[in-house]
């Protein structure tokens, strides 16, 4: 069985339903659903050719736009004819009635003329419909059942049964009835047609379910299906108990990173498969809510924080967690990520931890763990000289590394002691009479002051005292110039003096490299329900939970018709097949559903990805996905003309005002727009706005005179000066961005820090003047004109 799901928009739908005089055989039912009058005409012309029936009068009536909205039905006597291998005997009557499809509510009337009446049901549950004869084609909130010629590659006698829903959240089909009433293999298709704003109707691609006992249609690919790179593993839950609380964690995206989850995933998947085959095998730990893995050392709060932090972020500019965790809570989550081998998750926790404010020991651990330098300039020195101050965080370091720090400290202490105990010899470089004892005494004093005492009595983390000693030596006039210059040369050439105080090869102590895998995953309040979707020959594992959450359409499909198809629909044996959709458009949508704003590395979103994803998000009523696409496109391609074309193509009129503003500010020679339906309204907006702005800039608003003013000429001159400098010159000269009209008031407020009585009156007058809001009116008119151009 193949079921195609489509979407409809509010419109008038015309339905042909056969009414048989005698009790018909189920195999002889015939009906055709069409959306909008142009398709009704097309279908009538096709029926005329196939059945040799005179329908010219009906076609003419439908082609008269002033007539068909007022008509409720037409009658057409049908002679015995054959359509799709189905023979219709006797006199038949086809009734046509109007149906308004807003939200799937049947608000029209059903009438019959010279024949049996059409039966309409609005039941949400198909089982509530009385399917016994003489009921013919029926509606289920609303549904229409029809037959048409079989596909060319179908076996002899096969028929195509079309069930059309006028609402995305309508009940989609009644497979039991269809399989029980119609013999032979069939293709069951649920589709909707949408009338575009310009009156032309276009078919929308839909969603399909394939079951083994029904013949596939000719549109199926012959090549063997392959799995998308990131979506080859079925979503699978692992259940944990922390404290008295139960948690589920979906594992499929972590099995390539974590040996723990890879082993657990394989065991649970094998256990489920064996149980489903009927073997008397008990469920293993972690496979069911009733058999969770008990986390002895993890609190419920830690597990809750962990899952909340790694929830998928579906907004374009989304950052880490919105929760504010304390450092202790964050470290507990890091310990849990370490326990499970989730290096990428651990990495993101560290980034969220604000490492610059943490201890040197924690920064050193993160640097070695993730091969990223988070260290500050003196972190290693601080660790060596104050090894006990970070004892809590030092426990995270490998023992080998801590031992290296200890050895370095011992070596440096010995080096400091040797330097402190050493007193340099200053040579007598004077060729004339002078007291060299004074030079020696002063050098000893400076050495004691700047080196011996600091090195032996403090834990100074570096030998900056060397520099202070040299500075004091060269500036001391009591030491002979030649003597001190020679001492400086002797010290700077000494190997021990120049050797680094922290000569330790810390980078030799390596840690395993981190994976680049994204840490995004979903915290689910209910068990994961995996579903396998196939687009042409590409397969993708998804979660029904996500499809229901983000798509009004899919929510209606799964919630409104929970028994649609076979019990094992969406499995490897019976994947759900999406027809008339390009896998290149579908994959970015799956990537967003699965990973949100942070897909795995080397799989970033591109403009082409987002445009293709936007098509499907618009078709399947996925508003959050549309928001993501528009936000991403704004970042990736700032060209306002591109966004105008995109937004208008999807009829998202509320999004275009910002792009109209941005486009109008660009020089006309940079306009890349070619669509006259957008270009002309935009050009008129640009010209009108320019005229208004220039008039406003050239003619400052008059300043009223306050009764207390004694020098109004000074007030007016000051007002005109501020207006000319801050508004006029910025409009007429290309020295800066001119303020929008509605910002002129704020501009003059900023120039009026201590306004007098006259200026206060002028500002109040500006605030109430509607002319400064004319830009909003022009913008609104432009939006309406563009919308009109795309509607008629």
DAKA-V89760 format. One record per backbone hydrogen bond with DSSP energy under -0.5 kcal/mol. CO is the residue of the C=O (numbers start at 1). NH is the residue of the N-H. E is the energy in kcal/mol with one decimal. If there is no record, write none. Layout:
# DAKA-V89760
co = {CO	CO}
nh = {NH	NH}
e = {E	E}
This chain:
# DAKA-V89760
co = {1	2	3	5	11	11	12	13	14	15	15	16	17	18	19	22	25	26	30	31	32	34	34	36	36	37	38	39	40	41	42	43	44	45	46	47	48	53	55	56	57	58	59	61	63	64	64	65	67	67	74	76	78	81	83	85	86	86	87	88	91	92	93	93	94	95	97	99	99	101	102	104	105	118	121	124	125	126	129	132	142	144	146	148	151	155	159	159	160	160	161	161	162	162	163	164	167	174	174	175	176	177	178	181	185	186	187	187	189	189	192	194	194	196	200	202	206	207	208	209	209	211	217	226	228	231	236	238	239	240	241	242	245	247	248	249	251	251	252	254	254	257	258	259	260	261	262	263	264	265	266	267	268	269	270	271	272	273	274	275	279	284	286	288	289	291	292	293	293	294	295	299	300	301	302	303	304	305	306	308	310	312	313	315	323	326	327	328	329	330	331	332	333	334	335	336	337	337	338	341	342	343	344	345	346	347	348	349	351	354	355	359	360	361	362	363	364	365	366	367	367	372	376	378	379	380	381	382	386	388	390	391	393	394	398	398	399	400	401	402	403	404	405	406	407	408	409	410	411	412	413	414	415	416	417	418	422	424	425	427	434	435	435	436	437	438	439	440	441	442	443	444	445	446	447	447	448	451	452	453	454	462	463	463	464	465	466	467	468	469	470	471	472	473	475	476	480	481	482	483	484	485	486	487	488	489	491	494	495	500	502	504	505	506	508	516	521	522	522	528	529	531	531	532	533	534	534	535	537	538	539	540	542	543	543	544	545	546	547	550	551	552	553	554	555	555	556	557	559	561	566	568	570	574	574	575	576	576	577	577	578	582	582	583	584	585	586	587	588	589	590	591	591	592	595	600	606	607	608	609	610	611	612	613	614	615	616	617	618	620	621	621	622	623	624	625	626	627	628	629	630	631	632	633	639	640	641	642	643	644	645	646	647	648	651	652	653	655	656	657	658	659	660	661	662	663	667	668	674	675	675	676	678	679	680	681	682	683	684	685	686	687	688	689	690	691	692	693	694	695	698	702	704	706	711	711	712	713	714	715	716	717	718	719	720	721	722	723	723	724	727	728	728	729	733	740	741	743	744	745	746	747	749	752	756	757	758	759	760	761	762	763	764	765	766	768	769	770	771	773	773	774	775	776	777	778	779	780	781	782	783	784	785	786	787	788	788}
nh = {211	4	5	207	13	101	36	99	34	17	97	32	95	20	93	24	28	29	18	147	16	14	36	39	40	41	42	43	44	45	46	47	48	49	50	51	52	55	59	60	61	62	63	64	65	67	68	69	70	71	96	94	92	88	86	87	83	88	89	81	21	78	19	95	76	17	15	13	101	104	105	106	107	120	141	126	128	129	131	135	166	164	162	160	154	158	161	187	148	162	163	189	146	164	191	144	170	177	178	179	180	181	182	183	159	188	161	189	163	191	204	196	202	199	196	194	579	5	577	3	211	214	220	539	231	541	251	249	293	247	295	245	242	240	524	238	254	255	255	257	258	259	262	263	264	265	266	267	268	269	270	271	272	273	274	275	276	277	279	278	281	287	239	291	292	286	294	241	295	296	298	303	304	305	306	307	308	309	310	311	521	314	597	318	325	330	331	332	333	334	335	336	337	338	339	340	341	342	341	343	346	347	348	349	350	351	352	353	354	357	358	363	364	365	366	367	368	369	370	371	372	374	379	382	383	384	385	386	389	391	394	395	396	397	401	402	403	404	405	406	407	408	409	410	411	412	413	414	415	416	417	418	419	420	421	422	424	426	427	429	436	438	439	440	441	442	443	444	445	446	447	448	449	450	451	452	453	455	456	457	458	464	466	467	468	469	470	471	472	473	474	475	476	476	477	479	484	485	486	487	488	489	490	491	492	493	494	498	499	503	504	506	508	509	510	601	312	250	524	530	544	533	542	576	540	536	578	538	226	535	228	533	531	546	547	548	549	550	551	552	555	556	557	558	559	560	560	561	562	564	569	571	532	570	571	210	534	578	208	579	536	585	586	587	588	589	590	591	592	593	594	595	596	596	598	603	610	611	612	613	614	615	616	617	618	619	620	622	621	553	552	623	626	627	628	629	630	631	632	633	634	635	636	637	643	644	645	646	647	648	649	650	652	651	653	655	656	659	660	661	662	663	664	665	665	666	670	671	676	678	679	680	682	683	684	685	686	687	688	689	690	691	692	693	694	695	696	697	698	699	700	704	706	709	714	715	716	717	718	719	720	721	722	723	724	725	726	727	728	729	731	731	732	733	735	743	744	747	748	749	750	751	752	755	760	761	762	763	764	765	766	767	768	769	769	770	772	773	774	776	777	778	779	780	781	782	783	784	785	786	787	788	789	790	791	791	792}
e = {-0.8	-0.5	-0.5	-0.6	-0.5	-2.2	-0.7	-1.7	-1.6	-0.5	-1.2	-1.4	-1.9	-0.5	-1.6	-0.6	-2.6	-1.1	-1.2	-0.5	-2.2	-1.0	-0.6	-0.6	-1.5	-2.4	-2.0	-2.7	-2.5	-2.2	-1.9	-2.8	-2.4	-1.7	-2.5	-2.9	-1.2	-1.0	-2.4	-2.6	-2.1	-2.1	-1.6	-1.1	-0.9	-2.1	-1.7	-0.6	-1.3	-1.0	-0.6	-0.8	-1.0	-2.3	-1.3	-0.6	-2.1	-0.5	-0.6	-1.0	-0.9	-1.3	-3.2	-0.6	-0.6	-1.9	-1.4	-3.5	-0.6	-1.7	-1.8	-0.6	-0.9	-0.5	-0.7	-0.6	-1.9	-1.9	-1.3	-1.6	-0.7	-1.1	-1.3	-1.4	-1.4	-2.0	-0.6	-1.3	-1.4	-0.6	-0.5	-2.7	-1.4	-0.5	-0.7	-0.7	-1.6	-0.5	-1.9	-3.3	-1.7	-2.0	-2.1	-0.6	-0.9	-0.5	-1.8	-0.6	-3.6	-0.6	-1.1	-0.7	-2.4	-2.0	-2.4	-1.6	-1.6	-0.7	-1.5	-0.6	-0.5	-1.2	-1.4	-2.8	-1.4	-1.7	-2.7	-2.4	-2.6	-2.9	-3.0	-2.0	-1.8	-3.1	-0.5	-1.8	-2.5	-0.6	-0.5	-0.9	-2.8	-0.6	-2.2	-2.3	-2.1	-2.9	-2.3	-2.0	-2.6	-2.7	-2.2	-2.3	-2.7	-2.3	-2.3	-2.3	-2.6	-1.2	-1.8	-1.8	-2.4	-1.9	-1.9	-1.6	-0.5	-4.4	-0.6	-2.6	-0.5	-1.0	-0.9	-2.1	-2.4	-2.6	-2.7	-2.4	-2.2	-2.3	-1.6	-0.9	-2.9	-0.7	-3.8	-1.6	-0.8	-2.4	-2.6	-2.0	-1.9	-2.3	-2.3	-1.7	-2.3	-2.4	-2.2	-1.6	-0.6	-2.5	-0.8	-1.4	-2.5	-2.5	-1.9	-2.2	-2.2	-2.2	-2.2	-1.2	-1.0	-1.9	-2.2	-2.1	-2.6	-2.2	-2.3	-2.3	-2.2	-2.5	-2.3	-0.7	-0.9	-1.1	-1.3	-2.4	-2.3	-1.9	-2.4	-2.4	-0.8	-1.3	-2.8	-0.8	-1.7	-1.4	-0.6	-2.1	-2.5	-1.8	-2.1	-2.0	-2.7	-2.4	-2.1	-2.3	-2.4	-2.4	-2.7	-2.1	-2.1	-3.0	-2.4	-2.4	-2.3	-2.8	-2.2	-0.8	-0.5	-0.5	-0.6	-0.9	-1.1	-1.0	-0.8	-2.2	-2.6	-2.4	-2.2	-2.4	-2.2	-2.4	-2.6	-2.4	-2.3	-2.8	-2.3	-2.0	-2.1	-2.5	-1.9	-2.0	-1.4	-1.0	-1.5	-0.5	-1.7	-2.2	-2.2	-2.4	-2.3	-2.5	-2.5	-1.0	-0.6	-0.9	-0.8	-1.0	-2.5	-2.2	-1.7	-1.9	-2.2	-1.9	-2.4	-2.5	-2.5	-1.4	-1.3	-1.4	-1.3	-0.5	-1.5	-2.0	-1.3	-1.5	-1.4	-0.9	-0.6	-0.6	-0.7	-0.6	-3.2	-0.6	-2.7	-2.8	-2.8	-0.5	-3.0	-2.5	-3.2	-3.2	-2.9	-2.9	-2.3	-0.5	-1.9	-2.8	-1.7	-2.5	-1.8	-0.6	-2.2	-1.7	-1.9	-2.9	-2.5	-0.6	-1.2	-1.1	-0.6	-1.7	-1.6	-1.0	-2.4	-2.6	-1.0	-1.0	-3.7	-0.5	-1.8	-0.6	-0.7	-1.5	-2.0	-2.6	-0.6	-0.9	-2.3	-2.8	-2.3	-2.5	-2.6	-3.1	-0.6	-1.8	-1.2	-1.5	-2.4	-2.3	-2.2	-2.5	-2.2	-1.5	-1.3	-2.6	-2.4	-1.9	-2.5	-2.9	-0.8	-1.1	-1.8	-0.7	-2.0	-2.5	-2.1	-2.3	-2.7	-2.4	-2.6	-2.8	-1.9	-1.3	-2.8	-2.5	-1.4	-2.1	-2.2	-2.1	-3.0	-2.3	-1.8	-1.1	-2.7	-1.1	-1.4	-1.6	-1.1	-0.6	-2.3	-2.3	-2.1	-2.7	-2.3	-0.9	-0.6	-1.2	-2.1	-1.8	-0.6	-1.3	-3.5	-1.9	-2.0	-2.7	-2.4	-2.2	-2.4	-2.6	-2.8	-2.6	-2.2	-2.2	-2.3	-2.7	-2.4	-2.1	-2.4	-2.6	-2.3	-1.7	-0.6	-0.6	-0.5	-1.8	-0.8	-1.4	-2.8	-2.3	-2.3	-2.2	-2.8	-2.1	-2.3	-2.3	-2.6	-2.6	-2.1	-2.2	-2.0	-2.6	-1.4	-0.7	-2.4	-1.7	-1.1	-1.9	-1.5	-2.2	-2.3	-2.1	-2.1	-0.9	-1.6	-0.7	-2.1	-1.7	-2.1	-2.5	-2.1	-2.1	-2.1	-2.2	-1.3	-0.9	-0.7	-0.5	-1.1	-1.8	-1.4	-0.8	-1.3	-2.8	-2.2	-2.5	-2.4	-2.1	-2.3	-2.2	-2.2	-2.5	-2.5	-2.4	-2.2	-1.5	-0.6	-1.0	-2.5}
